[in-house]
Amino acid sequence: MLHCKSKLSKASGQSPSPPPHLRPIPVPRPLAGAYWPRTLAATLLLLLPPSRHGSDTSINMEYDKDYKQPEYGNAVHDLEAGAQHGDAVIHDSEIKDQNPLFRGFRKLFDSGVEARGIERVPEDERDGKHTIGLMLLWWSVNTVVSTFPIGLLAQAYYTMTFKMAVAAIVVFTAIGAACTGFIATLGPKTGLRTMVISRYSVGFTGGTIFAVFNILTQLGFSCTAVILGGQTLTNVSNDKLPLEASIVIVGLLGLILCFVGYSAVHYWERYSWMVMVTLFLCILGLSAHRGFDASAQEPLQDHGKAFAGDFLSFGGIVFSSVAGWAPIAADFNCRLPATISPVKVFFLTWFGLMVPLLFIEILGAAVMTVPDFAAAFEEGDASGVLQEVFRPWGGGGKFILVIFSFSIIANIAPNTYSASLSAQTLLPIFQKIPRAAWCVFMFLVYTAAAIGGREHFSEVLSNFLAILGYWVAFFIVVVAEEHYIFRRRIGYDFSAYNSFSRLPVGIAGIFACACGAGMAVVSMAQVWYIGPLGAVFGEYGGDLGFEMSAATTGILYPPLRYLELKYFGR
């Protein structure tokens, strides 16, 4: 978590109490985000050599002397043409029998378990039946109990008024949803999973690095989510159900969905939001009955640079809860037809993220204007607030809290599913292990970690993930710049997605991302370190890590990639 203030310590004038990241405050996604300067991109586009259809080119687009680069045309929406130029098509029936381990899973595959991993989905195995489900998927994965604490942070730790909290939530959510929406459009265009798509920007090696980061991110937040769900379940049982058992129960239910695969995840997410929206409306009604006070935080709100630091730090958390979905955004729509409008995919994703996040996070900010709920937060964090909200309903309130604990399933299922795909992306040999087996492995890892650190793990984990989340900033930047600046001219050779020698070398992308990571370090504001740029905002600083990481990467990547193409030809 970011370096921030305690509401009570500020009000009393005493020494600051431990910052919030020393408390287990789960958030659904890591601090992440991206912004790239479009003006610079447009300028650098003019520096590119003439199109392959022109009379000359200074960049040799041959990947090796025995391979001829396909002629794709020079329009971004002509990406699907790759299937007509020697694309290595692998159908589901072939995947099921590719090696003895897969053949051992044959009965499961025949019963409906998804066999396909990171192999490109051919056109004749795609359909549009999950088109509207795409919006509902994002709606459901965010209409969960782990989204609620984000809104609580504005007043509890950053002493922002309700109005300022709403402003930050709306602005940063809209921008973050746009970043995720862009990555989502690449799924139908390419038929590939997100981490495989990144190989076309940073090469096979860079894609492996991104996959490692993504696995750690997805496992980390799955772990945090099952801890929260387990704590809620144990609290409802008055500690009769051990926390260890609660964690296993919640995690196991999430495993079932991701084990079955793509269709099962989509089916669950299509309907799970309905129940959860009803329960959050109950929170709204019960809280409003206690009386909201929009001016409750005005005496405590900072001014000048200190307020700017508060706004940016809280905005970074909000941004991360949306843009943090970008590394898995294409995993859940790569089976849509390549002919589907990217604008449609973008807005289905954008609205699917915006609606639940705005509603639940603003609701959380409003709840903290009620004195009883603010006191409950100081005593028991987010779970304490929920218990206080439903206390008037007695046994019925406890039943609702049980449902809230199981809402985590909608969040951890896609996390685990994408982590299993990232595992296959690490090395070619890992692709020989079925995706379903990787799901079981990921479940065992994050469940064991959650049980082992159920009392203190979230405290360490929140700090770790706050830093780890910065990688998503430069991930989005390099993928976006590669797509809009370079691939509009050279196209995507879809048959090369698993070829080390035909993918980009990756020097440009890896170096630009490394520089972005370095800039994030000097711009961050953590409890144990405040960088020089972060310290500009006062004692507690303001975290600019993901903004500066994205900006640095965005400036360096285009010229470096131009040189890489010029001298390596790929």
Secondary structure as a PSIPRED ss2 file (coil, helix, strand):
# PSIPRED VFORMAT (PSIPRED V4.0)

   1 M C   1.000  0.000  0.000
   2 L C   1.000  0.000  0.000
   3 H C   1.000  0.000  0.000
   4 C C   1.000  0.000  0.000
   5 K C   1.000  0.000  0.000
   6 S C   1.000  0.000  0.000
   7 K H   0.000  1.000  0.000
   8 L H   0.000  1.000  0.000
   9 S H   0.000  1.000  0.000
  10 K H   0.000  1.000  0.000
  11 A H   0.000  1.000  0.000
  12 S H   0.000  1.000  0.000
  13 G C   1.000  0.000  0.000
  14 Q C   1.000  0.000  0.000
  15 S C   1.000  0.000  0.000
  16 P C   1.000  0.000  0.000
  17 S C   1.000  0.000  0.000
  18 P C   1.000  0.000  0.000
  19 P C   1.000  0.000  0.000
  20 P H   0.000  1.000  0.000
  21 H H   0.000  1.000  0.000
  22 L H   0.000  1.000  0.000
  23 R C   1.000  0.000  0.000
  24 P C   1.000  0.000  0.000
  25 I C   1.000  0.000  0.000
  26 P C   1.000  0.000  0.000
  27 V C   1.000  0.000  0.000
  28 P C   1.000  0.000  0.000
  29 R C   1.000  0.000  0.000
  30 P C   1.000  0.000  0.000
  31 L C   1.000  0.000  0.000
  32 A C   1.000  0.000  0.000
  33 G C   1.000  0.000  0.000
  34 A C   1.000  0.000  0.000
  35 Y C   1.000  0.000  0.000
  36 W C   1.000  0.000  0.000
  37 P C   1.000  0.000  0.000
  38 R H   0.000  1.000  0.000
  39 T H   0.000  1.000  0.000
  40 L H   0.000  1.000  0.000
  41 A H   0.000  1.000  0.000
  42 A H   0.000  1.000  0.000
  43 T H   0.000  1.000  0.000
  44 L H   0.000  1.000  0.000
  45 L H   0.000  1.000  0.000
  46 L C   1.000  0.000  0.000
  47 L C   1.000  0.000  0.000
  48 L C   1.000  0.000  0.000
  49 P C   1.000  0.000  0.000
  50 P C   1.000  0.000  0.000
  51 S C   1.000  0.000  0.000
  52 R C   1.000  0.000  0.000
  53 H C   1.000  0.000  0.000
  54 G C   1.000  0.000  0.000
  55 S C   1.000  0.000  0.000
  56 D C   1.000  0.000  0.000
  57 T C   1.000  0.000  0.000
  58 S C   1.000  0.000  0.000
  59 I C   1.000  0.000  0.000
  60 N C   1.000  0.000  0.000
  61 M C   1.000  0.000  0.000
  62 E C   1.000  0.000  0.000
  63 Y C   1.000  0.000  0.000
  64 D E   0.000  0.000  1.000
  65 K C   1.000  0.000  0.000
  66 D C   1.000  0.000  0.000
  67 Y E   0.000  0.000  1.000
  68 K C   1.000  0.000  0.000
  69 Q C   1.000  0.000  0.000
  70 P C   1.000  0.000  0.000
  71 E C   1.000  0.000  0.000
  72 Y C   1.000  0.000  0.000
  73 G C   1.000  0.000  0.000
  74 N C   1.000  0.000  0.000
  75 A C   1.000  0.000  0.000
  76 V H   0.000  1.000  0.000
  77 H H   0.000  1.000  0.000
  78 D H   0.000  1.000  0.000
  79 L H   0.000  1.000  0.000
  80 E H   0.000  1.000  0.000
  81 A H   0.000  1.000  0.000
  82 G H   0.000  1.000  0.000
  83 A H   0.000  1.000  0.000
  84 Q H   0.000  1.000  0.000
  85 H C   1.000  0.000  0.000
  86 G C   1.000  0.000  0.000
  87 D C   1.000  0.000  0.000
  88 A C   1.000  0.000  0.000
  89 V C   1.000  0.000  0.000
  90 I C   1.000  0.000  0.000
  91 H C   1.000  0.000  0.000
  92 D H   0.000  1.000  0.000
  93 S H   0.000  1.000  0.000
  94 E H   0.000  1.000  0.000
  95 I H   0.000  1.000  0.000
  96 K H   0.000  1.000  0.000
  97 D C   1.000  0.000  0.000
  98 Q C   1.000  0.000  0.000
  99 N C   1.000  0.000  0.000
 100 P H   0.000  1.000  0.000
 101 L H   0.000  1.000  0.000
 102 F H   0.000  1.000  0.000
 103 R H   0.000  1.000  0.000
 104 G H   0.000  1.000  0.000
 105 F C   1.000  0.000  0.000
 106 R H   0.000  1.000  0.000
 107 K H   0.000  1.000  0.000
 108 L H   0.000  1.000  0.000
 109 F H   0.000  1.000  0.000
 110 D H   0.000  1.000  0.000
 111 S C   1.000  0.000  0.000
 112 G C   1.000  0.000  0.000
 113 V C   1.000  0.000  0.000
 114 E C   1.000  0.000  0.000
 115 A C   1.000  0.000  0.000
 116 R C   1.000  0.000  0.000
 117 G C   1.000  0.000  0.000
 118 I C   1.000  0.000  0.000
 119 E C   1.000  0.000  0.000
 120 R C   1.000  0.000  0.000
 121 V C   1.000  0.000  0.000
 122 P C   1.000  0.000  0.000
 123 E H   0.000  1.000  0.000
 124 D H   0.000  1.000  0.000
 125 E H   0.000  1.000  0.000
 126 R C   1.000  0.000  0.000
 127 D C   1.000  0.000  0.000
 128 G C   1.000  0.000  0.000
 129 K C   1.000  0.000  0.000
 130 H C   1.000  0.000  0.000
 131 T H   0.000  1.000  0.000
 132 I H   0.000  1.000  0.000
 133 G H   0.000  1.000  0.000
 134 L H   0.000  1.000  0.000
 135 M H   0.000  1.000  0.000
 136 L H   0.000  1.000  0.000
 137 L H   0.000  1.000  0.000
 138 W H   0.000  1.000  0.000
 139 W H   0.000  1.000  0.000
 140 S H   0.000  1.000  0.000
 141 V H   0.000  1.000  0.000
 142 N H   0.000  1.000  0.000
 143 T C   1.000  0.000  0.000
 144 V C   1.000  0.000  0.000
 145 V H   0.000  1.000  0.000
 146 S H   0.000  1.000  0.000
 147 T H   0.000  1.000  0.000
 148 F H   0.000  1.000  0.000
 149 P H   0.000  1.000  0.000
 150 I H   0.000  1.000  0.000
 151 G H   0.000  1.000  0.000
 152 L H   0.000  1.000  0.000
 153 L H   0.000  1.000  0.000
 154 A H   0.000  1.000  0.000
 155 Q H   0.000  1.000  0.000
 156 A H   0.000  1.000  0.000
 157 Y C   1.000  0.000  0.000
 158 Y C   1.000  0.000  0.000
 159 T C   1.000  0.000  0.000
 160 M C   1.000  0.000  0.000
 161 T C   1.000  0.000  0.000
 162 F H   0.000  1.000  0.000
 163 K H   0.000  1.000  0.000
 164 M H   0.000  1.000  0.000
 165 A H   0.000  1.000  0.000
 166 V H   0.000  1.000  0.000
 167 A H   0.000  1.000  0.000
 168 A H   0.000  1.000  0.000
 169 I H   0.000  1.000  0.000
 170 V H   0.000  1.000  0.000
 171 V H   0.000  1.000  0.000
 172 F H   0.000  1.000  0.000
 173 T H   0.000  1.000  0.000
 174 A H   0.000  1.000  0.000
 175 I H   0.000  1.000  0.000
 176 G H   0.000  1.000  0.000
 177 A H   0.000  1.000  0.000
 178 A H   0.000  1.000  0.000
 179 C H   0.000  1.000  0.000
 180 T H   0.000  1.000  0.000
 181 G H   0.000  1.000  0.000
 182 F H   0.000  1.000  0.000
 183 I H   0.000  1.000  0.000
 184 A H   0.000  1.000  0.000
 185 T H   0.000  1.000  0.000
 186 L H   0.000  1.000  0.000
 187 G H   0.000  1.000  0.000
 188 P H   0.000  1.000  0.000
 189 K H   0.000  1.000  0.000
 190 T H   0.000  1.000  0.000
 191 G C   1.000  0.000  0.000
 192 L C   1.000  0.000  0.000
 193 R C   1.000  0.000  0.000
 194 T H   0.000  1.000  0.000
 195 M H   0.000  1.000  0.000
 196 V H   0.000  1.000  0.000
 197 I H   0.000  1.000  0.000
 198 S C   1.000  0.000  0.000
 199 R H   0.000  1.000  0.000
 200 Y H   0.000  1.000  0.000
 201 S H   0.000  1.000  0.000
 202 V H   0.000  1.000  0.000
 203 G H   0.000  1.000  0.000
 204 F H   0.000  1.000  0.000
 205 T H   0.000  1.000  0.000
 206 G H   0.000  1.000  0.000
 207 G H   0.000  1.000  0.000
 208 T H   0.000  1.000  0.000
 209 I H   0.000  1.000  0.000
 210 F H   0.000  1.000  0.000
 211 A H   0.000  1.000  0.000
 212 V H   0.000  1.000  0.000
 213 F H   0.000  1.000  0.000
 214 N H   0.000  1.000  0.000
 215 I H   0.000  1.000  0.000
 216 L H   0.000  1.000  0.000
 217 T H   0.000  1.000  0.000
 218 Q H   0.000  1.000  0.000
 219 L H   0.000  1.000  0.000
 220 G H   0.000  1.000  0.000
 221 F H   0.000  1.000  0.000
 222 S H   0.000  1.000  0.000
 223 C H   0.000  1.000  0.000
 224 T H   0.000  1.000  0.000
 225 A H   0.000  1.000  0.000
 226 V H   0.000  1.000  0.000
 227 I H   0.000  1.000  0.000
 228 L H   0.000  1.000  0.000
 229 G H   0.000  1.000  0.000
 230 G H   0.000  1.000  0.000
 231 Q H   0.000  1.000  0.000
 232 T H   0.000  1.000  0.000
 233 L H   0.000  1.000  0.000
 234 T H   0.000  1.000  0.000
 235 N H   0.000  1.000  0.000
 236 V H   0.000  1.000  0.000
 237 S C   1.000  0.000  0.000
 238 N C   1.000  0.000  0.000
 239 D C   1.000  0.000  0.000
 240 K C   1.000  0.000  0.000
 241 L C   1.000  0.000  0.000
 242 P C   1.000  0.000  0.000
 243 L H   0.000  1.000  0.000
 244 E H   0.000  1.000  0.000
 245 A H   0.000  1.000  0.000
 246 S H   0.000  1.000  0.000
 247 I H   0.000  1.000  0.000
 248 V H   0.000  1.000  0.000
 249 I H   0.000  1.000  0.000
 250 V H   0.000  1.000  0.000
 251 G H   0.000  1.000  0.000
 252 L H   0.000  1.000  0.000
 253 L H   0.000  1.000  0.000
 254 G H   0.000  1.000  0.000
 255 L H   0.000  1.000  0.000
 256 I H   0.000  1.000  0.000
 257 L H   0.000  1.000  0.000
 258 C H   0.000  1.000  0.000
 259 F H   0.000  1.000  0.000
 260 V H   0.000  1.000  0.000
 261 G C   1.000  0.000  0.000
 262 Y H   0.000  1.000  0.000
 263 S H   0.000  1.000  0.000
 264 A H   0.000  1.000  0.000
 265 V H   0.000  1.000  0.000
 266 H H   0.000  1.000  0.000
 267 Y H   0.000  1.000  0.000
 268 W H   0.000  1.000  0.000
 269 E H   0.000  1.000  0.000
 270 R H   0.000  1.000  0.000
 271 Y H   0.000  1.000  0.000
 272 S H   0.000  1.000  0.000
 273 W H   0.000  1.000  0.000
 274 M H   0.000  1.000  0.000
 275 V H   0.000  1.000  0.000
 276 M H   0.000  1.000  0.000
 277 V H   0.000  1.000  0.000
 278 T H   0.000  1.000  0.000
 279 L H   0.000  1.000  0.000
 280 F H   0.000  1.000  0.000
 281 L H   0.000  1.000  0.000
 282 C H   0.000  1.000  0.000
 283 I H   0.000  1.000  0.000
 284 L H   0.000  1.000  0.000
 285 G H   0.000  1.000  0.000
 286 L H   0.000  1.000  0.000
 287 S H   0.000  1.000  0.000
 288 A H   0.000  1.000  0.000
 289 H H   0.000  1.000  0.000
 290 R H   0.000  1.000  0.000
 291 G C   1.000  0.000  0.000
 292 F C   1.000  0.000  0.000
 293 D C   1.000  0.000  0.000
 294 A C   1.000  0.000  0.000
 295 S C   1.000  0.000  0.000
 296 A C   1.000  0.000  0.000
 297 Q C   1.000  0.000  0.000
 298 E H   0.000  1.000  0.000
 299 P H   0.000  1.000  0.000
 300 L H   0.000  1.000  0.000
 301 Q C   1.000  0.000  0.000
 302 D C   1.000  0.000  0.000
 303 H C   1.000  0.000  0.000
 304 G H   0.000  1.000  0.000
 305 K H   0.000  1.000  0.000
 306 A H   0.000  1.000  0.000
 307 F H   0.000  1.000  0.000
 308 A H   0.000  1.000  0.000
 309 G H   0.000  1.000  0.000
 310 D H   0.000  1.000  0.000
 311 F H   0.000  1.000  0.000
 312 L H   0.000  1.000  0.000
 313 S H   0.000  1.000  0.000
 314 F H   0.000  1.000  0.000
 315 G H   0.000  1.000  0.000
 316 G H   0.000  1.000  0.000
 317 I H   0.000  1.000  0.000
 318 V H   0.000  1.000  0.000
 319 F H   0.000  1.000  0.000
 320 S H   0.000  1.000  0.000
 321 S H   0.000  1.000  0.000
 322 V H   0.000  1.000  0.000
 323 A H   0.000  1.000  0.000
 324 G C   1.000  0.000  0.000
 325 W C   1.000  0.000  0.000
 326 A H   0.000  1.000  0.000
 327 P H   0.000  1.000  0.000
 328 I H   0.000  1.000  0.000
 329 A H   0.000  1.000  0.000
 330 A H   0.000  1.000  0.000
 331 D H   0.000  1.000  0.000
 332 F H   0.000  1.000  0.000
 333 N C   1.000  0.000  0.000
 334 C C   1.000  0.000  0.000
 335 R C   1.000  0.000  0.000
 336 L C   1.000  0.000  0.000
 337 P C   1.000  0.000  0.000
 338 A C   1.000  0.000  0.000
 339 T C   1.000  0.000  0.000
 340 I C   1.000  0.000  0.000
 341 S C   1.000  0.000  0.000
 342 P H   0.000  1.000  0.000
 343 V H   0.000  1.000  0.000
 344 K H   0.000  1.000  0.000
 345 V H   0.000  1.000  0.000
 346 F H   0.000  1.000  0.000
 347 F H   0.000  1.000  0.000
 348 L H   0.000  1.000  0.000
 349 T H   0.000  1.000  0.000
 350 W H   0.000  1.000  0.000
 351 F H   0.000  1.000  0.000
 352 G H   0.000  1.000  0.000
 353 L H   0.000  1.000  0.000
 354 M H   0.000  1.000  0.000
 355 V H   0.000  1.000  0.000
 356 P H   0.000  1.000  0.000
 357 L H   0.000  1.000  0.000
 358 L H   0.000  1.000  0.000
 359 F H   0.000  1.000  0.000
 360 I H   0.000  1.000  0.000
 361 E H   0.000  1.000  0.000
 362 I H   0.000  1.000  0.000
 363 L H   0.000  1.000  0.000
 364 G H   0.000  1.000  0.000
 365 A H   0.000  1.000  0.000
 366 A H   0.000  1.000  0.000
 367 V H   0.000  1.000  0.000
 368 M C   1.000  0.000  0.000
 369 T C   1.000  0.000  0.000
 370 V C   1.000  0.000  0.000
 371 P H   0.000  1.000  0.000
 372 D H   0.000  1.000  0.000
 373 F H   0.000  1.000  0.000
 374 A H   0.000  1.000  0.000
 375 A H   0.000  1.000  0.000
 376 A H   0.000  1.000  0.000
 377 F H   0.000  1.000  0.000
 378 E H   0.000  1.000  0.000
 379 E H   0.000  1.000  0.000
 380 G H   0.000  1.000  0.000
 381 D H   0.000  1.000  0.000
 382 A H   0.000  1.000  0.000
 383 S H   0.000  1.000  0.000
 384 G H   0.000  1.000  0.000
 385 V H   0.000  1.000  0.000
 386 L H   0.000  1.000  0.000
 387 Q H   0.000  1.000  0.000
 388 E H   0.000  1.000  0.000
 389 V H   0.000  1.000  0.000
 390 F H   0.000  1.000  0.000
 391 R H   0.000  1.000  0.000
 392 P H   0.000  1.000  0.000
 393 W H   0.000  1.000  0.000
 394 G C   1.000  0.000  0.000
 395 G H   0.000  1.000  0.000
 396 G H   0.000  1.000  0.000
 397 G H   0.000  1.000  0.000
 398 K H   0.000  1.000  0.000
 399 F H   0.000  1.000  0.000
 400 I H   0.000  1.000  0.000
 401 L H   0.000  1.000  0.000
 402 V H   0.000  1.000  0.000
 403 I H   0.000  1.000  0.000
 404 F H   0.000  1.000  0.000
 405 S H   0.000  1.000  0.000
 406 F H   0.000  1.000  0.000
 407 S C   1.000  0.000  0.000
 408 I C   1.000  0.000  0.000
 409 I H   0.000  1.000  0.000
 410 A H   0.000  1.000  0.000
 411 N H   0.000  1.000  0.000
 412 I H   0.000  1.000  0.000
 413 A H   0.000  1.000  0.000
 414 P H   0.000  1.000  0.000
 415 N H   0.000  1.000  0.000
 416 T H   0.000  1.000  0.000
 417 Y H   0.000  1.000  0.000
 418 S H   0.000  1.000  0.000
 419 A H   0.000  1.000  0.000
 420 S H   0.000  1.000  0.000
 421 L H   0.000  1.000  0.000
 422 S H   0.000  1.000  0.000
 423 A H   0.000  1.000  0.000
 424 Q H   0.000  1.000  0.000
 425 T H   0.000  1.000  0.000
 426 L H   0.000  1.000  0.000
 427 L C   1.000  0.000  0.000
 428 P H   0.000  1.000  0.000
 429 I H   0.000  1.000  0.000
 430 F H   0.000  1.000  0.000
 431 Q H   0.000  1.000  0.000
 432 K H   0.000  1.000  0.000
 433 I C   1.000  0.000  0.000
 434 P C   1.000  0.000  0.000
 435 R H   0.000  1.000  0.000
 436 A H   0.000  1.000  0.000
 437 A H   0.000  1.000  0.000
 438 W H   0.000  1.000  0.000
 439 C H   0.000  1.000  0.000
 440 V H   0.000  1.000  0.000
 441 F H   0.000  1.000  0.000
 442 M H   0.000  1.000  0.000
 443 F H   0.000  1.000  0.000
 444 L H   0.000  1.000  0.000
 445 V H   0.000  1.000  0.000
 446 Y H   0.000  1.000  0.000
 447 T H   0.000  1.000  0.000
 448 A H   0.000  1.000  0.000
 449 A H   0.000  1.000  0.000
 450 A H   0.000  1.000  0.000
 451 I H   0.000  1.000  0.000
 452 G H   0.000  1.000  0.000
 453 G C   1.000  0.000  0.000
 454 R C   1.000  0.000  0.000
 455 E C   1.000  0.000  0.000
 456 H C   1.000  0.000  0.000
 457 F H   0.000  1.000  0.000
 458 S H   0.000  1.000  0.000
 459 E H   0.000  1.000  0.000
 460 V H   0.000  1.000  0.000
 461 L H   0.000  1.000  0.000
 462 S H   0.000  1.000  0.000
 463 N H   0.000  1.000  0.000
 464 F H   0.000  1.000  0.000
 465 L H   0.000  1.000  0.000
 466 A H   0.000  1.000  0.000
 467 I H   0.000  1.000  0.000
 468 L H   0.000  1.000  0.000
 469 G C   1.000  0.000  0.000
 470 Y C   1.000  0.000  0.000
 471 W H   0.000  1.000  0.000
 472 V H   0.000  1.000  0.000
 473 A H   0.000  1.000  0.000
 474 F H   0.000  1.000  0.000
 475 F H   0.000  1.000  0.000
 476 I H   0.000  1.000  0.000
 477 V H   0.000  1.000  0.000
 478 V H   0.000  1.000  0.000
 479 V H   0.000  1.000  0.000
 480 A H   0.000  1.000  0.000
 481 E H   0.000  1.000  0.000
 482 E H   0.000  1.000  0.000
 483 H H   0.000  1.000  0.000
 484 Y H   0.000  1.000  0.000
 485 I H   0.000  1.000  0.000
 486 F H   0.000  1.000  0.000
 487 R H   0.000  1.000  0.000
 488 R H   0.000  1.000  0.000
 489 R H   0.000  1.000  0.000
 490 I H   0.000  1.000  0.000
 491 G C   1.000  0.000  0.000
 492 Y C   1.000  0.000  0.000
 493 D C   1.000  0.000  0.000
 494 F H   0.000  1.000  0.000
 495 S H   0.000  1.000  0.000
 496 A H   0.000  1.000  0.000
 497 Y C   1.000  0.000  0.000
 498 N C   1.000  0.000  0.000
 499 S C   1.000  0.000  0.000
 500 F C   1.000  0.000  0.000
 501 S C   1.000  0.000  0.000
 502 R C   1.000  0.000  0.000
 503 L C   1.000  0.000  0.000
 504 P C   1.000  0.000  0.000
 505 V C   1.000  0.000  0.000
 506 G C   1.000  0.000  0.000
 507 I H   0.000  1.000  0.000
 508 A H   0.000  1.000  0.000
 509 G H   0.000  1.000  0.000
 510 I H   0.000  1.000  0.000
 511 F H   0.000  1.000  0.000
 512 A H   0.000  1.000  0.000
 513 C H   0.000  1.000  0.000
 514 A H   0.000  1.000  0.000
 515 C H   0.000  1.000  0.000
 516 G H   0.000  1.000  0.000
 517 A H   0.000  1.000  0.000
 518 G H   0.000  1.000  0.000
 519 M H   0.000  1.000  0.000
 520 A H   0.000  1.000  0.000
 521 V H   0.000  1.000  0.000
 522 V H   0.000  1.000  0.000
 523 S H   0.000  1.000  0.000
 524 M C   1.000  0.000  0.000
 525 A E   0.000  0.000  1.000
 526 Q C   1.000  0.000  0.000
 527 V C   1.000  0.000  0.000
 528 W C   1.000  0.000  0.000
 529 Y C   1.000  0.000  0.000
 530 I E   0.000  0.000  1.000
 531 G C   1.000  0.000  0.000
 532 P C   1.000  0.000  0.000
 533 L C   1.000  0.000  0.000
 534 G H   0.000  1.000  0.000
 535 A H   0.000  1.000  0.000
 536 V H   0.000  1.000  0.000
 537 F H   0.000  1.000  0.000
 538 G C   1.000  0.000  0.000
 539 E C   1.000  0.000  0.000
 540 Y C   1.000  0.000  0.000
 541 G C   1.000  0.000  0.000
 542 G C   1.000  0.000  0.000
 543 D C   1.000  0.000  0.000
 544 L C   1.000  0.000  0.000
 545 G H   0.000  1.000  0.000
 546 F H   0.000  1.000  0.000
 547 E H   0.000  1.000  0.000
 548 M H   0.000  1.000  0.000
 549 S H   0.000  1.000  0.000
 550 A H   0.000  1.000  0.000
 551 A H   0.000  1.000  0.000
 552 T H   0.000  1.000  0.000
 553 T H   0.000  1.000  0.000
 554 G H   0.000  1.000  0.000
 555 I H   0.000  1.000  0.000
 556 L H   0.000  1.000  0.000
 557 Y H   0.000  1.000  0.000
 558 P H   0.000  1.000  0.000
 559 P H   0.000  1.000  0.000
 560 L H   0.000  1.000  0.000
 561 R H   0.000  1.000  0.000
 562 Y H   0.000  1.000  0.000
 563 L H   0.000  1.000  0.000
 564 E H   0.000  1.000  0.000
 565 L H   0.000  1.000  0.000
 566 K H   0.000  1.000  0.000
 567 Y H   0.000  1.000  0.000
 568 F H   0.000  1.000  0.000
 569 G C   1.000  0.000  0.000
 570 R C   1.000  0.000  0.000
